[in-house]
Amino acid sequence: MPSPISQALSNAIESLIAEGKEPSVALIKARLPEPLPMPVIIKALQSWKSSARVPKIEKSAPQLSAEERISKLEQLVADLTGRLEKLEQAR
C-alpha cells in the first residue's frame, strides 16, 4: 500500500498525464494538496520517468534542536543511573 505522500505524488502525475501535459517539478508541486520538499518531488519524478511508478516516500520524524536532544539525553542518563544504582543495591 503506497504511503499518503507517494499516493499524492502519483495522483498529481496521473492527473497531468490525463490532461496531456508532461509532468514537471513545478506542475507536480502545484497539484499537491500539501507542500513537499523539492528533492522529494524531484526523486518521484525521476523514478516515474525511469520506471513509470512513484517510490514509497514517507515523512520522517521532525528533527530536534540541539538543546532538545541534550535535554532528552540528560534525562535518559539520569533514568539509567537510577536504575543502575537500584541494581547495585539489590546485590
RAJO-V940359 format. One record per residue. BURIAL is I if it has 9 or more other ideal C-beta (glycine too) atoms within 8 Angstrom, else O. D_LAST is the distance of its C-alpha to the last C-alpha in Angstrom with 2 decimals. Layout:
BURIAL:D_LAST, BURIAL:D_LAST
This chain:
O:51.25, O:52.06, I:50.13, O:52.04, I:52.67, I:54.01, I:56.13, I:57.60, I:58.47, I:59.99, I:62.00, I:63.31, I:64.43, O:65.99, I:67.91, I:69.32, I:70.42, O:72.01, O:74.05, O:75.13, O:73.24, O:71.34, I:67.69, O:66.72, I:63.74, O:65.77, I:67.09, I:63.72, I:62.14, O:64.94, I:64.28, I:60.55, O:59.49, O:56.84, O:56.73, I:54.79, O:54.24, O:57.12, O:55.04, I:54.00, I:57.64, I:58.77, I:56.22, I:57.36, I:61.01, O:60.60, I:58.83, I:61.51, O:64.28, O:62.86, O:61.73, O:63.14, O:59.72, I:57.20, O:53.64, O:50.68, I:49.74, O:46.94, O:45.88, O:42.81, O:40.36, O:41.70, O:40.57, O:38.47, O:39.55, O:37.61, O:36.58, O:35.32, I:33.33, O:31.78, O:30.95, I:29.25, O:27.28, O:26.22, O:25.06, O:23.13, O:21.42, O:20.57, O:19.17, O:17.05, O:15.82, O:14.84, O:12.98, O:11.15, O:10.29, O:9.03, O:6.76, O:5.53, O:5.46, O:3.82, O:0.00
